[in-house]
Amino acid sequence: MATINKTTCRKFPRIKAVRAYISDNKASDDNGKDQGADCHDVDDQHWINGYPTPIANPMSGYDQYAARTKSWGMNALGSLVVEVEATDGTTGVGISIVGEPGCYIVEHHLSRFIEGQDPRDVELMWDQMFRATWNYGRKGLSVQAISAVDLALWDLLGKIRQEPVYALLGGKTKQRLPVYCTTARPDIAKELGFVGAKVTCPYGPSAGDEGFRKNVEFFKNWRDKVGPDFPLMLDCYMALTVPYSIKLAKALETYGLKWIEECLPPDNYIGYSDVRNSMRGSTVLLTTGEHEYSRYGFEQLISRGCVDILQPDITWLGGITEARRVCAMASPFDIMIIPHGSSVYSYHLQYAFQNCPVAEFIDVSPKADTISQYFGGLFLDEPLPADGFIDLPDRPGFGVTLCRDTLRRPYQRTEEQSQEQADRNIKKAVVEKAHMPF
């Protein structure tokens, strides 16, 4: 006769404290190592700042802001680093780009839903953070702050369980991850072994016919340099219009354009649908999603038939918890997920999901001629691509080590305040009266 197993799971630590930091170190050297999570917080003479070739952007129509991306505040907020600590001393780290405003939201609002909780309850904590910020959030800053907290929780959970995050998500669907490079030098990217390269569109509609001709010549020049078989993509960074996007995609199809990316403002779902419908039968794919937030926005892109590829930023859309939902939503429609940037955070997601075939590596070196850490000096051991692949080490959590040298906590709460919040959450975890929930 079989015996009943009465063993119980080991006791899990609770979350003791949440802390939010900014980095006081600014870009200051030739290695691009200090920009942190914001890849636009770079030196003035950096290709990402539009030097020497301009980069089309939402402000290109204004002469005083057209030349350099930093001129209109692309780097205004800087990095947000969130650390969660468990009662056993284990810590997890998450990163986003909303700087000091994000620190305030995390310390004075989101912390109440985290401290005292069981770190395994990531769905509960995410839902509470998201609902509690609806009145001032739903996209942008608030969801980016939630993302940093969520990533810190997954990192913590992996470290407590002594498992990589990709293992928590279901394990590997691939042994290593192919990588393409966003760069100002596709020829160097090809030499370094990347599986493709993406360049930035120099001019928007405000530059007129001359700007359009320069865009075509710019792309043709790179096609000639890398040859006919190397995949080459174009990032338009929300700078174009529907007619311009259609015209440009058709013009560049001749030169083997793999995809045209984020050509319209992120909320223009009808416009994206119109562009994609106009490209039926074309070999050019349409992609967007870098500046989309939460599953609700991605549902619009999917249901309206806006894209061939979705590009969520894992540090922006809501972290791993929301990103895995988007992967699942896209799967039955055969829509690929190729996240924007995100480095180690996207790598773990992509290891775990079959419809995430290739990763993006943004070359943040000033002249796009060396492989540099995307998160600058924030991690001591950020994994870097080699010969066109990312091989993640078998380490707990996201497998990276935070560098604290430049961190500052602008809205520091005392340990007593964190403990009081934790005690309140623990007391709330009581058996509720049973009732029909609907």
C-alpha positions in Angstrom: 0.0 0.0 0.0 1.3 3.4 -1.0 2.2 5.8 1.7 1.3 9.5 1.6 4.2 11.9 1.4 3.7 14.5 4.1 6.9 16.4 3.6 6.5 20.2 3.0 8.5 22.7 1.0 11.4 24.5 2.6 10.6 27.8 4.3 11.1 30.7 1.9 12.5 34.0 3.0 10.4 37.2 2.8 11.4 40.4 1.2 13.0 42.6 3.7 13.7 45.9 1.8 13.4 47.6 -1.6 16.1 50.2 -2.5 16.3 52.5 -5.5 19.5 54.1 -6.8 20.7 56.4 -9.6 24.3 56.4 -10.9 26.2 59.6 -10.5 28.8 58.6 -13.1 28.3 60.2 -16.5 29.8 59.2 -19.9 33.4 60.4 -19.7 35.8 58.2 -21.6 36.4 56.6 -25.0 35.0 53.1 -24.0 31.4 54.2 -23.5 31.4 52.3 -20.2 29.8 54.9 -18.0 26.4 55.5 -19.7 24.6 52.9 -17.5 21.1 51.8 -18.6 20.5 54.8 -20.8 22.5 54.2 -24.0 21.9 57.8 -25.1 23.7 59.2 -22.1 27.0 59.4 -24.1 29.7 61.8 -25.1 28.7 64.6 -27.6 30.9 63.1 -30.4 29.3 59.7 -30.2 27.4 58.0 -33.1 24.3 57.4 -30.9 24.2 61.2 -30.4 24.1 61.7 -34.1 27.7 62.4 -34.7 28.8 62.7 -37.5 25.7 61.3 -39.2 22.3 62.6 -37.9 19.7 60.2 -36.6 16.0 60.8 -37.5 13.9 61.1 -34.4 10.5 62.6 -33.2 12.2 66.0 -32.9 13.8 66.1 -36.3 11.3 68.7 -37.6 12.7 71.3 -35.2 16.0 72.7 -36.4 17.4 73.5 -33.0 17.0 69.8 -31.9 17.5 68.0 -35.2 21.3 67.5 -35.2 21.9 65.7 -31.8 19.7 63.4 -29.9 20.8 64.6 -26.5 19.8 68.2 -27.4 16.2 67.5 -26.7 16.7 65.4 -23.6 17.1 61.8 -24.6 19.4 61.3 -21.7 17.5 63.6 -19.2 16.5 60.9 -16.7 19.4 58.4 -16.6 19.5 55.0 -15.0 17.3 53.5 -12.3 18.8 50.6 -10.3 16.4 48.7 -8.0 17.7 46.3 -5.4 15.4 43.9 -3.4 16.8 42.2 -0.3 15.3 39.1 1.3 15.4 38.3 5.0 18.2 35.8 4.4 20.4 38.5 3.0 20.0 37.5 -0.7 19.6 40.4 -3.1 18.3 40.8 -6.6 18.9 43.7 -9.0 16.8 45.3 -11.8 17.5 48.2 -14.1 15.6 50.7 -16.2 16.1 54.3 -17.4 13.8 56.5 -15.4 16.4 57.9 -13.0 15.5 59.9 -10.0 11.7 60.2 -10.7 11.7 56.4 -10.9 13.5 56.2 -7.5 10.7 58.2 -5.9 8.0 56.0 -7.3 9.8 52.8 -6.2 10.6 54.0 -2.7 7.4 55.9 -1.9 4.8 53.9 -3.8 5.8 50.5 -5.2 7.7 49.4 -2.0 4.4 49.0 -0.1 3.5 46.1 -2.4 6.9 44.4 -2.2 8.3 44.6 1.4 7.1 41.7 3.5 6.0 39.6 0.5 7.0 36.1 -0.5 9.3 36.6 -3.5 7.7 33.7 -5.3 4.5 35.8 -5.6 5.7 37.8 -8.6 2.2 37.8 -10.3 0.6 39.2 -7.2 3.1 42.0 -6.8 3.1 42.9 -10.5 -0.6 43.1 -10.6 -0.8 45.3 -7.5 1.9 47.7 -8.7 0.3 48.0 -12.1 -3.2 48.6 -10.8 -2.0 51.1 -8.1 -0.3 53.3 -10.8 -3.2 53.4 -13.3 -4.2 56.8 -12.2 -0.9 58.3 -13.3 0.7 55.6 -15.3 -0.2 52.7 -17.6 2.8 53.5 -19.9 6.2 55.2 -19.7 7.8 56.2 -16.5 5.6 54.2 -14.1 5.8 51.0 -16.0 9.5 51.4 -16.4 9.8 51.7 -12.7 7.7 48.6 -12.3 10.0 46.8 -14.8 13.0 47.5 -12.6 11.3 46.1 -9.5 10.0 43.1 -11.4 13.5 42.3 -12.8 15.0 42.6 -9.3 12.4 40.1 -8.0 13.2 37.5 -10.7 16.9 38.0 -10.0 16.2 37.5 -6.3 14.0 34.4 -6.9 16.7 32.8 -9.1 19.4 33.4 -6.5 17.3 32.0 -3.7 16.5 28.9 -5.8 20.0 28.7 -7.2 18.7 28.6 -10.8 19.1 30.9 -13.8 16.0 32.9 -14.7 15.7 31.1 -18.0 15.3 27.9 -16.0 12.6 29.4 -13.9 10.8 30.3 -17.2 10.9 26.7 -18.4 14.4 26.1 -19.5 16.4 26.4 -22.7 14.8 26.3 -26.1 18.2 26.9 -27.7 21.8 26.2 -26.6 23.1 29.6 -27.6 21.5 32.8 -29.0 22.3 34.4 -32.3 22.9 38.2 -32.1 22.6 41.0 -34.6 24.2 44.4 -34.0 22.7 47.9 -34.0 25.6 50.0 -35.1 27.0 52.9 -37.2 29.5 50.4 -38.8 27.8 47.4 -40.3 31.0 46.4 -42.0 32.7 46.0 -38.6 29.7 44.1 -37.2 30.0 41.7 -40.1 33.7 41.2 -39.3 32.9 40.5 -35.7 30.6 37.7 -36.6 27.2 39.2 -36.0 24.3 37.6 -37.9 23.1 40.9 -39.2 23.3 44.7 -38.6 20.8 47.6 -38.1 21.6 51.2 -39.0 19.7 54.3 -38.1 17.7 56.4 -40.6 19.5 59.8 -40.9 16.6 62.0 -42.1 12.8 62.4 -41.6 10.1 63.9 -43.8 11.0 67.5 -42.8 14.2 67.1 -44.8 12.2 66.9 -47.9 13.1 65.1 -51.2 16.8 65.8 -50.6 16.6 64.0 -47.3 14.8 61.1 -48.8 17.5 60.7 -51.5 20.2 60.9 -48.8 18.4 58.1 -46.9 18.4 55.9 -49.9 22.0 56.6 -50.7 23.0 56.0 -47.1 21.4 52.6 -47.1 22.7 51.7 -50.5 26.2 52.6 -49.5 26.1 50.2 -46.6 24.7 47.5 -48.7 27.5 47.9 -51.1 30.1 47.6 -48.3 28.6 44.5 -46.6 27.6 42.6 -49.7 24.2 41.2 -50.9 23.8 38.4 -48.4 24.4 40.1 -45.0 21.0 41.0 -43.4 20.7 44.8 -43.1 17.8 46.6 -41.2 16.8 50.2 -40.7 15.7 51.9 -37.4 13.5 54.9 -38.0 12.9 55.8 -34.3 9.3 57.1 -34.5 10.4 59.8 -37.0 8.3 59.1 -40.2 4.8 59.3 -41.5 2.7 56.6 -43.1 3.3 57.8 -46.8 7.0 58.3 -46.1 7.4 54.9 -44.5 5.7 53.1 -47.4 7.8 55.1 -50.0 11.1 54.4 -48.1 10.4 50.7 -47.6 9.7 50.2 -51.3 12.8 52.2 -52.3 15.0 50.2 -50.0 13.6 46.8 -50.9 15.8 46.9 -54.0 18.8 47.0 -51.7 17.7 44.0 -49.6 16.2 45.8 -46.6 15.4 43.1 -44.0 13.0 45.2 -41.9 12.0 48.7 -41.3 11.7 49.5 -37.6 9.5 51.8 -35.5 8.7 54.2 -38.4 5.7 55.8 -36.7 4.8 57.2 -33.3 4.1 54.2 -31.0 0.4 54.9 -30.5 -0.4 55.1 -34.2 -1.8 51.6 -34.5 -4.0 52.4 -37.5 -0.9 53.8 -39.3 1.1 50.7 -38.7 -1.7 48.6 -40.0 -1.8 50.8 -43.1 1.9 50.5 -43.7 1.9 46.7 -43.3 -1.1 46.3 -45.6 0.6 48.4 -48.2 3.7 46.0 -48.0 1.8 42.8 -48.7 3.9 40.7 -51.0 7.0 42.7 -50.1 10.1 41.0 -48.7 10.5 43.9 -46.2 9.2 43.1 -42.7 7.6 45.7 -40.4 8.7 45.9 -36.8 7.9 48.0 -33.7 7.2 47.7 -30.0 10.3 49.3 -28.4 8.2 52.0 -26.9 5.1 50.0 -26.2 4.1 49.1 -22.6 2.2 46.2 -21.0 0.3 43.5 -22.7 -2.6 45.9 -23.6 -0.5 47.8 -26.0 1.0 44.7 -27.6 -2.5 43.3 -27.9 -3.3 46.3 -30.1 -0.3 45.7 -32.3 -1.2 42.0 -32.7 -5.0 42.2 -33.2 -4.8 45.1 -35.7 -2.2 43.2 -37.8 0.4 46.0 -37.3 3.7 44.0 -37.4 5.7 41.0 -38.5 8.0 41.3 -35.5 7.5 42.7 -31.9 10.4 44.4 -30.2 9.6 45.0 -26.5 12.3 46.3 -24.2 12.3 44.0 -21.2 13.5 46.8 -18.9 10.6 49.0 -20.1 7.4 47.1 -20.9 6.9 45.6 -17.4 9.9 43.2 -16.9 10.0 39.5 -17.3 6.5 39.0 -15.8 4.8 41.0 -18.6 7.3 40.0 -21.3 6.4 36.3 -21.0 2.7 37.2 -21.5 3.6 39.0 -24.7 5.6 36.1 -26.0 2.6 33.8 -25.4 0.2 36.3 -27.0 2.3 36.5 -30.2 3.0 32.8 -30.5 -0.3 31.6 -32.2 0.1 34.4 -34.8 3.7 33.3 -35.7 4.9 36.8 -34.7 8.5 36.8 -33.6 9.7 38.5 -30.5 13.1 40.2 -31.0 13.5 42.5 -27.9 15.0 45.9 -28.0 18.4 46.1 -26.2 17.8 44.9 -22.7 21.1 42.9 -22.7 21.1 40.1 -20.0 17.4 40.6 -19.2 16.3 39.8 -22.8 18.8 37.0 -23.2 17.2 35.0 -20.4 13.7 35.5 -21.9 14.9 34.5 -25.4 16.6 31.4 -24.1 13.2 30.3 -22.7 10.9 31.0 -25.6 10.9 29.4 -29.0 9.5 32.5 -30.8 12.5 34.6 -29.8 15.0 33.6 -32.5 17.7 36.4 -32.3 18.9 39.0 -29.9 19.9 42.7 -30.4 23.2 44.0 -29.3 23.5 47.8 -29.4 27.1 48.8 -30.0 27.6 51.7 -27.5 31.3 52.3 -28.3 31.7 55.9 -29.6 32.8 54.8 -33.1 30.9 51.5 -33.2 34.1 49.7 -33.6 34.4 47.6 -30.4 32.1 45.4 -28.3 31.2 47.3 -25.1 28.8 46.6 -22.2 25.3 47.8 -22.9 24.7 48.7 -19.2 28.1 50.5 -19.0 29.8 50.1 -15.6 26.6 49.0 -13.7 27.6 45.3 -13.9 31.0 43.8 -13.4 30.4 40.8 -15.6 27.7 41.6 -18.2 27.8 38.8 -20.8 28.9 40.0 -24.3 28.5 38.4 -27.7 31.3 36.5 -29.3 31.4 35.3 -32.9 27.7 36.2 -33.3 26.3 34.4 -30.3 25.5 34.9 -26.7 26.4 32.0 -24.4 24.8 32.6 -20.9 26.8 31.3 -18.0 25.1 28.9 -15.7 24.7 31.3 -12.7 21.7 32.0 -10.4 19.3 34.8 -11.3 20.4 36.9 -14.2 24.0 35.9 -13.4 25.5 39.4 -13.1 27.1 41.4 -10.3 26.1 44.9 -9.5 28.9 47.6 -9.3 28.0 49.9 -6.4 30.9 52.4 -6.9 28.7 55.2 -8.5 25.3 54.5 -7.0 23.4 57.0 -4.9 20.0 56.5 -3.2 18.2 59.8 -3.5 15.0 58.9 -1.5 16.5 56.7 1.2 14.1 55.3 3.8 15.3 53.9 7.1 15.5 50.2 7.9 12.7 50.8 10.4 10.4 52.2 7.7 11.0 49.2 5.5 10.4 46.9 8.5 7.1 48.6 9.3 5.9 48.2 5.8 7.0 44.6 5.8 5.2 43.9 9.0 2.0 45.4 7.6 2.1 43.1 4.6 2.8 40.1 6.7 -0.2 40.9 8.9 -2.4 41.2 5.9 -1.5 37.7 4.8 -4.4 36.1 6.8 -7.1 33.7 5.8 -9.9 35.6 4.2 -13.5 34.7 4.5 -14.5 32.4 1.7 -17.0 33.7 -0.8 -17.8 33.3 -4.5 -15.3 35.6 -6.2 -17.6 36.6 -9.1 
